[in-house]
């Protein structure tokens, strides 16, 4: 019987025409079979006499099918062109059959648990062979490779992440687990984007996107959309994929890499005695094989070998890389035995490498881009991009070659002849030919010849300030400390009876400010900016601090600063000063002295809400409400009132970030790194809870702070404590709780009226019209 592959294209067309004629003349009951492999004409089922025309057609068909259409080769051994066509056709049919088997194999390869269960013997054997080794598998990257990659990334700026995973998501609400998926999506996007712009192109847009994998249909969705549609429980991984508008839910052959969010990865981190479990490794192998199978069916042109897949393993703080490498053409595609075939391929033709599990997020939720944990993940992402986009425009070697010049530049910049002051002591920068960049000298070995160069402001000292108009002198009356920074109570030389707060900032020439210097910058330079903006916008309230003066310190001796601007060589020259009013006692001092009762709590709540209401009228939010930033002002015979100070971390626009305080920052600020409409009010509730005797736990991490907040609100501990003093404060806490994390604004006016009715005097402060 002749088959498709025996027929040249011209005869196939003729045969199709004859079949059409045969069909027209076919009597009832006659069957003509046509299948994928051959043509067959059967007369066994003819139940009625065939007419002559039909017999003739059948006869012609049999002659066509029995004819040998393959001609003998021409002399000289050159094959006939139609014979070449026949061989091509045969190959095409064979390839189509193989492709069909792979597709069927892939469609049945859908259960990671089945694969994992059948890998138990293999995993036990691998573990036994490893003996006393820390890991049963080789590492995917050598340390020297990571070091060179680290040098190449020195000048690369990765996006600062604001969404972070949470270590307690396994035992708390779905909302926290949702935040973890959002954070991993941010991390992968920031990593891929930073690598693309550094190595491939800063001008062309990144051709990749990040989405979450939904387990039930193995399709990809944006994390926010998936969570909003109730798919959180079915999310199983996060992937970096090629952009493809025609396939919004992604294609498996477009996957660069997958990240599996698995709790407990940190338990096998570097330094622990435990090893990666089979359940986690088996799942990683399952997804890697699916990726490799999909690539083998793909029409994409891979710049590098597609026979290597990377799967990331991450939890709230740690992460690692699993590299799976092997030729899937050597896999036996038995569609009735997909898992055993896969296990056999893993044993015989696959190389599995597993990196050490190391920290990729710090405790504040920021990515440790320069540490080895994040470096391994970034290096895997780099190799994945190479597979799809080819070798980068700037190689690792080219960027790493700049490490030496960058190092030398930093050394030159730090070769200072004088000594400088920081928050903890003095450090001398010394010039040496071969030495570390910075040499720390113990305090006792430092001998300063000119003691007057060290700034000392004691009670009785006079400090002179120069602003745009004149010089002003201030007498230091008291030295205060808010557990972080030092500041002063001073009075103007011209008006000794007036008391003001005076803040001394960090010298502007600091090359790399310490943490204390950054706090000083917020306390002085940034707060000066905020108070100036408030004055320019006409904000005036007795519950807000007032800018009294700001400028630069006038140092002793002659100033030799250039006329074009800048500072002279004196270490005080250019140091910023901020002077504000009024002066008062902080809430934390009142609590420690036992002078904060129910009346003070209600008035404090009223006055702070009034300050927040006035500031919010011009879209300014505080961002750092804590007991140290609320003062009680006693002004003569009038009733005391509270002023909300410490506006250095105020939020003016979306890119601004609030202060992070484990006890008093809002939940949204700790999770997202920004404020929602109710964040300041939530922080005020925590301050009132503390001031009214509420117990604050010892907290050393953001995760612990979030856990404490969730427990406190869910068990109504905060409301109960405030309710012991005032039902009104309890109602306010309930109101804030209902708005936490939502976009709905706080209705300050209604709470100001309610609180005012419970204040025992008629002085409610200056009413301010902020409509303009």
C-alpha positions in Angstrom: 0.0 0.0 0.0 1.4 3.4 -0.9 1.8 5.9 1.8 1.9 9.7 2.0 5.7 9.8 2.1 5.8 7.7 -1.1 3.9 10.3 -3.1 5.4 13.4 -4.7 3.5 16.6 -4.3 2.1 16.6 -7.8 0.5 13.1 -7.4 -0.9 14.1 -4.0 -2.9 16.9 -5.8 -4.1 14.4 -8.4 -5.1 11.9 -5.8 -7.1 14.5 -3.9 -9.0 15.3 -7.1 -9.8 11.6 -7.8 -11.0 11.2 -4.2 -13.4 14.1 -4.7 -14.8 12.5 -7.9 -15.1 9.2 -6.1 -17.0 10.8 -3.3 -19.5 12.2 -5.8 -20.2 8.9 -7.4 -20.3 6.8 -4.2 -23.4 4.7 -3.6 -24.8 4.2 -0.1 -22.9 1.8 2.2 -19.5 2.1 0.5 -16.6 3.1 2.8 -13.4 4.8 1.7 -10.9 5.0 4.5 -8.3 7.8 4.8 -6.1 8.1 7.8 -2.8 9.8 8.7 -0.6 7.0 7.5 -2.2 5.6 4.2 -5.2 5.6 1.9 -7.4 2.5 1.7 -10.4 1.6 -0.3 -12.6 -1.2 0.9 -15.3 -3.0 -1.1 -16.1 -5.5 1.7 -18.8 -3.3 3.1 -20.6 -2.6 -0.3 -24.1 -3.7 0.3 -25.6 -2.5 -3.0 -24.5 -3.2 -6.6 -22.0 -0.6 -7.7 -22.7 1.3 -10.9 -20.2 1.1 -13.7 -19.0 4.6 -13.0 -18.2 3.8 -9.5 -16.3 0.6 -10.5 -14.2 2.6 -12.9 -13.4 5.2 -10.3 -12.4 2.5 -7.8 -10.2 0.8 -10.4 -8.5 4.1 -11.2 -7.9 4.7 -7.5 -6.3 1.3 -7.0 -4.0 1.9 -10.0 -2.9 5.2 -8.5 -2.3 3.7 -5.1 -0.4 0.7 -6.4 1.9 2.7 -8.7 5.5 3.2 -7.6 6.1 6.9 -8.0 9.8 6.8 -7.0 12.0 6.9 -10.1 15.4 5.3 -10.2 18.3 7.8 -9.7 19.8 9.4 -12.8 23.2 8.3 -14.0 26.0 9.8 -12.0 24.3 9.1 -8.7 22.4 12.4 -8.5 19.1 11.9 -6.7 15.8 12.9 -8.3 14.4 16.2 -7.0 11.1 14.5 -6.2 13.0 11.9 -4.2 14.6 14.7 -2.2 11.1 16.0 -1.6 10.0 12.6 -0.4 12.8 12.3 2.1 12.1 15.8 3.4 8.4 14.9 3.8 9.3 11.7 5.7 11.6 13.7 8.0 8.9 16.3 8.6 6.3 13.7 9.5 8.8 12.0 11.9 9.6 15.4 13.5 6.0 16.2 13.9 5.4 12.9 15.6 8.2 13.5 18.1 6.9 17.0 18.8 3.4 15.6 19.4 4.9 13.1 21.9 6.7 15.9 23.8 3.6 18.0 24.0 1.6 15.1 25.3 4.4 14.3 27.7 4.5 17.9 29.0 0.7 18.1 29.3 0.8 15.0 31.6 3.8 16.2 33.6 1.8 18.3 36.1 2.3 16.9 39.7 5.5 17.9 41.6 4.6 15.7 44.5 4.5 12.5 42.4 8.0 13.3 41.0 9.3 14.1 44.5 8.0 10.8 45.9 9.8 8.8 43.1 13.1 10.7 43.7 13.4 9.4 47.3 15.8 6.5 46.5 18.0 8.8 44.3 18.1 11.5 47.0 19.0 9.0 49.8 21.8 7.6 47.6 23.1 11.1 46.9 23.0 12.0 50.6 24.9 8.8 51.5 27.6 9.5 49.0 28.1 13.0 50.2 29.1 11.6 53.7 30.4 14.4 55.9 30.2 17.1 53.2 28.1 20.1 54.1 26.1 19.7 50.8 25.3 16.7 48.7 25.5 18.8 45.5 28.1 21.0 43.8 27.7 24.7 43.8 26.5 26.4 40.6 29.0 29.3 40.9 32.6 29.4 42.0 33.6 32.0 44.5 36.1 33.6 42.1 33.2 34.1 39.6 31.1 35.7 42.3 34.0 38.0 43.3 34.5 39.2 39.8 30.8 39.7 39.3 30.8 41.7 42.6 33.5 43.9 41.3 31.5 44.5 38.1 28.4 45.5 40.1 30.3 48.1 42.2 29.0 51.0 40.1 25.5 49.5 39.5 22.6 51.2 41.3 19.8 48.8 42.1 16.3 50.2 42.9 15.6 50.6 46.6 12.8 48.2 47.6 9.8 49.5 49.6 7.8 46.2 49.8 9.3 43.5 51.9 8.5 39.9 52.8 7.6 39.0 56.3 9.1 36.1 58.3 5.9 35.4 60.1 3.6 34.9 57.1 3.4 31.2 57.6 1.5 31.6 60.8 -0.4 34.8 60.3 -2.8 36.4 58.0 -3.1 36.0 54.2 -2.4 39.7 53.9 1.2 39.2 55.1 1.7 36.3 52.7 0.4 38.5 49.9 3.0 41.1 50.9 5.7 38.5 50.6 4.7 37.7 46.9 4.6 41.4 46.2 8.0 41.9 47.7 9.6 39.0 45.7 8.1 40.4 42.6 9.7 43.8 43.4 13.0 42.1 44.1 13.2 40.1 40.9 12.1 43.2 38.8 14.7 45.4 40.5 17.4 42.8 40.0 16.6 42.2 36.3 16.2 45.9 35.5 19.5 46.8 37.2 21.4 44.1 35.3 19.8 45.0 32.0 20.7 48.6 32.3 24.2 47.9 33.5 25.2 45.2 31.0 22.9 45.5 28.0 21.3 48.9 27.5 20.4 51.9 29.5 18.3 53.3 26.6 16.3 50.3 25.5 13.4 49.3 27.8 13.9 46.0 29.7 12.2 43.2 27.6 11.2 41.2 30.7 8.4 41.3 33.2 7.7 39.6 36.5 4.5 37.6 37.3 3.2 35.0 39.7 2.4 31.4 38.7 -1.0 30.1 39.6 -0.9 26.4 40.4 -4.3 25.3 39.1 -3.8 26.3 35.4 0.0 26.9 35.4 -0.6 30.4 34.0 1.0 33.7 35.1 -0.7 36.7 36.6 0.5 40.0 38.1 0.7 39.5 41.9 -1.7 42.4 42.7 -4.3 41.1 40.2 -4.0 37.5 41.4 -4.4 38.5 45.0 -7.3 40.8 44.2 -9.0 38.0 42.3 -8.7 35.6 45.3 -5.9 33.5 43.8 -3.5 34.0 46.7 -3.9 30.4 48.0 -3.1 29.0 44.5 0.1 31.0 43.9 3.1 28.7 43.9 6.0 30.7 42.3 7.2 34.0 40.8 8.8 34.1 37.4 10.8 36.5 35.2 9.4 36.2 31.7 9.9 37.6 28.2 7.4 40.4 27.4 4.8 39.1 25.0 1.5 41.1 24.5 0.0 38.2 22.6 0.3 36.0 25.7 -0.6 38.1 28.7 -0.6 35.0 31.0 2.9 34.0 29.8 4.3 31.0 28.0 6.6 28.4 29.6 9.3 28.7 27.0 9.4 32.4 27.8 10.4 31.8 31.4 13.9 33.1 32.3 13.8 31.9 35.9 11.4 30.9 38.6 11.5 31.8 42.3 9.7 29.5 44.8 8.5 31.1 48.0 9.1 28.4 50.6 9.0 29.1 54.4 11.9 27.7 56.4 14.6 28.0 53.8 16.6 30.0 56.4 16.8 26.9 58.5 19.3 25.4 56.1 21.3 28.7 55.7 25.0 28.9 55.9 26.2 27.9 59.4 23.4 25.4 60.2 23.7 21.6 60.3 20.6 21.0 58.2 20.5 20.3 54.5 17.9 21.1 51.8 14.9 18.7 52.1 13.8 16.5 49.2 10.3 18.2 49.2 11.9 21.6 48.3 14.5 20.2 45.9 12.0 17.9 44.2 9.7 20.8 43.5 12.6 22.8 42.1 13.5 19.9 39.8 9.9 19.6 38.7 9.7 23.2 37.5 13.1 23.1 36.0 12.1 20.1 33.9 8.9 21.8 32.7 11.0 24.8 31.7 13.5 22.7 29.7 10.7 20.7 28.0 8.9 23.8 27.0 12.1 25.3 25.6 12.7 22.1 23.5 9.3 22.7 21.9 9.9 26.5 21.4 10.4 28.4 18.2 12.6 30.9 20.0 16.3 31.3 19.0 18.3 30.9 22.1 21.7 32.7 22.1 23.1 30.3 24.6 22.3 26.6 25.3 18.7 26.3 26.5 19.6 23.1 28.3 20.1 24.9 31.6 17.4 26.2 34.0 17.7 28.2 37.2 15.1 28.0 40.1 15.4 30.3 43.0 14.4 29.3 46.6 13.5 32.2 48.8 11.8 33.0 52.1 11.4 36.2 54.1 15.1 36.7 54.6 17.1 34.0 52.8 17.6 32.7 49.3 19.5 30.3 47.1 19.9 29.0 43.6 19.2 25.5 42.1 20.7 25.0 38.7 19.5 22.1 36.6 21.4 21.2 33.4 20.8 18.4 30.9 19.9 17.5 27.4 16.1 16.7 27.3 16.5 15.0 23.9 17.9 12.1 25.9 14.7 11.9 27.9 12.5 8.9 27.0 9.1 10.4 26.1 6.8 7.6 27.2 3.5 9.5 27.7 2.2 6.6 29.9 5.1 6.8 32.3 6.1 10.4 32.5 7.4 10.5 36.1 9.5 7.4 35.9 11.0 8.6 32.7 11.8 12.0 34.3 13.4 10.3 37.3 15.5 8.1 35.0 16.7 11.3 33.1 17.6 13.0 36.3 19.7 10.0 37.4 21.5 9.5 34.1 21.6 12.7 32.1 21.1 15.6 34.5 23.5 17.7 36.7 22.0 19.4 39.7 23.8 22.2 41.5 22.6 23.9 44.7 24.1 27.1 46.1 24.5 27.8 49.8 21.4 29.4 51.3 22.3 32.9 52.4 20.6 36.1 53.5 19.2 38.3 50.7 17.1 40.7 52.8 18.2 42.5 55.9 16.0 42.9 59.0 14.6 46.2 57.7 13.4 44.6 54.5 16.0 46.1 52.2 17.8 43.8 49.7 21.5 43.2 50.6 22.5 43.8 47.0 26.2 43.6 47.8 26.1 40.5 49.9 26.8 37.0 48.7 23.2 35.8 49.0 21.7 38.4 46.7 24.9 38.2 44.5 24.1 34.5 43.8 20.6 35.3 42.8 21.7 38.2 40.6 24.3 36.0 38.9 21.7 33.4 38.1 19.5 36.1 36.6 22.4 37.4 34.6 23.0 33.9 33.0 19.2 33.6 32.3 19.2 37.0 30.5 22.2 35.8 28.4 20.3 32.8 27.3 17.5 34.9 25.8 19.3 38.2 24.9 22.8 37.1 24.0 26.1 38.3 25.4 25.9 41.7 27.0 27.2 44.9 25.4 29.4 45.4 28.5 31.0 42.2 29.7 31.7 41.3 33.4 35.4 41.6 32.7 35.0 45.1 31.3 33.1 46.4 34.3 35.2 44.5 36.8 38.3 46.1 35.3 37.1 49.4 36.6 37.4 48.1 40.2 41.0 49.2 40.6 40.5 52.8 39.4 37.4 53.2 41.6 39.3 51.9 44.6 42.1 54.3 43.9 39.7 57.2 43.5 38.2 56.4 46.9 41.6 56.2 48.5 42.6 59.6 47.2 39.3 61.1 48.3 39.9 59.8 51.8 43.5 61.0 52.2 42.7 63.9 54.5 45.3 65.6 56.6 43.0 66.6 59.5 41.0 64.7 62.0 37.2 64.8 62.0 34.6 64.1 64.6 31.8 61.6 64.4 29.1 60.4 66.7 31.3 57.9 68.7 34.8 59.4 68.7 37.6 60.6 66.6 39.0 58.8 63.6 42.2 59.9 61.8 42.5 59.4 58.1 46.2 58.7 57.4 48.1 58.6 54.1 50.0 55.3 53.5 51.5 53.7 50.5 50.1 50.2 51.2 47.3 50.1 53.7 43.6 49.8 54.1 41.6 52.8 52.9 40.7 54.0 56.4 42.7 53.4 59.6 40.9 53.5 62.9 43.0 54.9 65.7 41.9 54.1 69.3 40.6 57.1 71.2 43.4 57.1 73.8 46.1 57.4 71.2 44.7 60.6 69.7 46.3 63.8 70.6 44.7 66.9 69.4 46.9 69.9 69.6 44.2 72.4 69.2 41.4 71.6 71.7 39.4 74.5 70.5 38.7 72.7 67.2 36.4 70.2 68.9 32.9 71.7 69.3 31.8 71.8 72.9 28.6 73.6 73.9 28.2 73.6 77.6 25.8 75.5 79.8 26.9 79.2 79.7 28.5 78.9 76.2 27.5 81.5 73.6 27.0 80.4 70.0 26.7 82.9 67.2 24.6 82.2 64.1 24.8 84.0 60.8 21.7 84.1 58.5 21.0 86.1 55.4 20.4 89.3 57.4 22.7 89.5 60.4 24.5 87.6 63.2 22.6 86.5 66.3 24.0 85.2 69.5 22.5 82.5 71.7 23.3 81.6 75.3 23.2 77.9 76.1 21.0 77.4 79.2 20.6 73.6 79.2 21.9 70.5 77.3 19.3 67.9 76.5 19.3 64.4 74.9 16.4 62.5 73.3 18.2 59.1 73.5 19.6 59.6 70.0 20.8 63.2 69.5 21.9 66.1 71.6 20.2 69.5 71.5 20.0 72.6 73.6 17.7 75.1 75.3 19.1 78.6 74.6 18.0 82.2 74.9 18.9 85.1 72.6 21.6 87.3 73.8 19.4 90.3 73.2 16.4 88.8 75.0 17.6 86.5 77.9 14.1 85.9 79.1 13.0 84.0 76.0 13.6 80.2 75.7 14.2 78.4 72.4 15.3 75.0 71.2 18.7 75.1 69.4 19.9 72.2 67.1 23.4 71.9 65.8 23.7 70.0 62.5 26.4 67.8 60.9 29.2 69.5 59.0 28.3 69.5 55.3 31.8 68.2 54.2 31.2 64.7 55.6 32.1 62.4 52.8 30.2 59.4 54.1 28.0 60.4 57.0 27.5 58.0 59.8 24.0 57.0 61.0 24.2 59.7 63.7 25.1 62.3 61.0 22.1 61.3 58.9 19.9 61.8 62.0 21.4 65.2 62.5 20.7 66.0 58.9 17.0 65.2 59.3 16.9 67.0 62.6 18.5 70.3 61.3 18.7 70.6 57.5 15.5 68.8 56.5 13.5 70.1 59.4 14.6 73.7 58.5 13.2 73.0 55.0 9.9 71.7 56.2 9.4 74.6 58.7 10.3 77.1 56.0 7.7 75.6 53.7 5.1 75.7 56.4 5.8 79.4 56.9 5.7 80.1 53.2 2.3 78.4 53.0 0.9 80.4 55.8 0.5 77.5 58.3 0.2 79.0 61.8 -0.9 77.0 64.8 0.1 77.0 68.4 0.4 73.2 68.2 3.1 73.4 65.5 6.7 74.5 66.1 7.7 77.9 64.7 11.0 78.6 62.9 12.8 81.3 64.9 16.1 81.4 63.1 18.4 79.2 60.8 21.8 79.7 59.4 25.5 78.8 59.7 27.6 78.9 62.8 30.1 81.7 63.3 33.3 80.0 64.4 36.0 81.6 66.5 39.0 83.3 64.7 39.1 84.7 61.2 37.1 82.9 58.5 39.0 82.5 55.2 36.2 81.0 53.1 36.5 82.0 49.4 34.3 84.8 48.1 32.7 82.4 45.6 31.2 80.4 48.4 32.1 77.2 50.3 33.8 76.9 53.7 37.2 77.6 55.1 39.5 75.1 56.7 38.0 75.5 60.2 36.0 72.3 61.2 33.1 74.5 62.4 32.8 76.5 59.3 29.4 76.0 57.5 27.9 73.9 60.3 24.1 74.5 60.1 22.0 75.7 63.1 18.3 75.6 63.6 16.4 77.6 66.3 12.7 76.9 67.0 10.0 77.8 69.5 8.3 77.0 71.9 10.2 75.0 74.5 8.6 72.3 76.5 8.9 68.9 78.3 8.7 65.8 76.2 6.0 63.2 76.8 8.6 60.6 77.5 10.0 62.7 80.4 6.4 63.3 81.7 5.7 59.5 81.7 9.0 58.8 83.5 8.1 61.3 86.1 4.6 60.0 86.5 2.9 63.3 85.4 0.9 62.0 82.4 -2.8 61.3 83.4 -6.1 61.1 81.7 -6.5 64.9 81.2 -3.0 65.1 79.7 -3.9 62.1 77.4 -7.1 63.7 76.0 -5.4 67.1 75.6 -2.4 65.6 73.9 -4.6 63.7 71.5 -6.6 66.8 70.7 -3.5 69.1 70.2 -1.6 66.6 68.0 -4.7 65.9 65.9 -5.0 69.7 65.5 -1.4 69.9 64.3 -1.9 67.0 61.9 -5.1 68.6 60.5 -3.4 71.9 59.9 -0.4 70.3 58.2 -2.5 67.9 56.1 -4.4 70.9 54.7 -1.2 71.5 52.5 -0.5 67.7 52.1 2.3 67.6 54.7 2.4 64.5 56.9 4.7 64.1 60.0 6.1 60.6 59.5 7.9 60.3 62.9 5.4 60.6 65.7 6.9 59.3 69.0 7.0 60.4 72.6 10.2 62.3 72.1 8.6 64.4 69.4 5.6 65.7 71.5 6.3 68.4 74.0 4.1 69.9 76.7 4.4 73.7 76.9 3.6 75.5 80.1 3.1 79.2 79.3 2.6 81.4 82.4 -0.8 81.2 83.9 -2.5 79.8 80.8 -3.3 76.1 80.5 -0.5 73.9 79.2 -0.8 72.5 75.7 1.1 70.1 73.5 3.2 70.8 70.4 4.1 68.2 67.8 7.8 68.8 67.0 10.5 66.8 65.0 9.3 67.4 61.5 12.5 66.4 59.8 11.0 63.2 58.4 7.9 64.9 57.1 6.4 63.6 53.8 6.0 66.2 51.1 5.9 63.9 48.0 5.6 60.2 47.2 9.4 59.6 47.0 9.9 60.8 50.6 10.2 58.0 53.2 9.1 58.2 56.9 11.3 57.3 59.9 11.3 53.6 60.9 10.5 53.1 64.6 9.7 49.6 65.7 7.4 50.8 68.5 5.7 53.8 67.0 5.7 53.6 63.2 2.5 52.6 61.6 2.0 49.1 60.2 1.8 50.4 56.7 5.1 52.4 57.1 6.9 49.2 58.3 5.5 47.1 55.5 5.6 49.4 52.5 8.1 52.1 53.5 5.6 54.9 53.1 2.5 56.4 54.8 -1.2 55.8 54.2 -3.8 58.4 55.2 -4.2 57.1 58.7 -0.5 56.4 59.5 0.2 59.5 61.6 -3.0 58.9 63.6 -2.0 55.2 64.1 1.4 56.3 65.5 -0.3 58.8 67.8 -2.4 55.9 69.2 0.8 53.9 70.0 2.2 57.0 71.8 -1.0 57.3 73.9 -1.0 53.6 74.6 2.6 53.9 75.9 1.9 57.2 77.8 -1.1 55.6 79.5 0.9 52.7 80.9 0.7 50.2 78.0 3.5 47.7 78.0 5.9 47.9 75.0 7.8 44.6 74.2 11.5 44.4 73.4 11.6 44.5 69.6 14.7 43.9 67.4 13.2 43.4 64.0 10.5 44.7 61.7 9.0 41.2 61.6 8.6 41.2 65.3 7.1 44.7 65.3 4.5 43.7 62.7 3.7 40.6 64.7 3.2 42.6 67.9 0.9 45.1 66.1 -1.2 42.3 64.6 -1.6 40.6 68.0 -2.3 43.9 69.8 -5.1 45.0 67.4 -6.6 41.6 66.9 -6.9 41.0 70.7 -7.9 44.7 71.3 -5.2 45.2 73.8 -4.6 48.8 72.8 -8.3 49.7 72.9 -8.7 48.0 76.3 -5.8 49.9 77.8 -7.0 53.3 76.5 -10.5 52.4 77.6 -9.3 52.2 81.2 -8.7 55.9 81.1 -11.2 57.2 78.6 -14.0 55.7 76.5 -13.3 58.6 74.0 -9.7 57.5 73.5 -10.9 53.9 73.1 -13.3 55.0 70.5 -10.6 57.0 68.7 -8.4 53.9 68.6 -11.2 51.8 67.2 -11.8 54.5 64.5 -8.1 54.5 63.5 -8.0 50.7 63.5 -10.8 50.7 60.9 -8.8 53.0 58.6 -5.3 51.5 58.9 -3.9 50.6 55.5 -6.8 52.0 53.6 -6.8 55.1 51.3 -9.7 56.7 53.3 -8.7 60.0 55.0 -9.0 60.7 58.7 -11.9 63.0 59.6 -10.0 65.2 62.0 -12.7 67.8 62.5 -15.2 65.4 64.1 -12.6 64.1 66.6 -11.4 67.6 67.4 -15.0 68.6 68.4 -15.5 65.4 70.5 -12.1 65.8 72.2 -12.7 69.6 72.8 -15.9 68.8 74.7 -13.8 66.7 77.2 -11.1 69.3 77.8 -11.5 71.0 81.1 -10.7 74.6 79.9 -11.9 77.0 77.3 -8.6 77.7 75.7 -8.5 75.6 72.5 -5.7 77.4 70.8 -5.8 79.7 67.8 -8.3 78.7 65.2 -6.6 78.6 61.8 -8.1 79.1 58.4 -6.2 76.7 56.1 -8.6 76.9 53.2 -6.3 79.1 51.3 
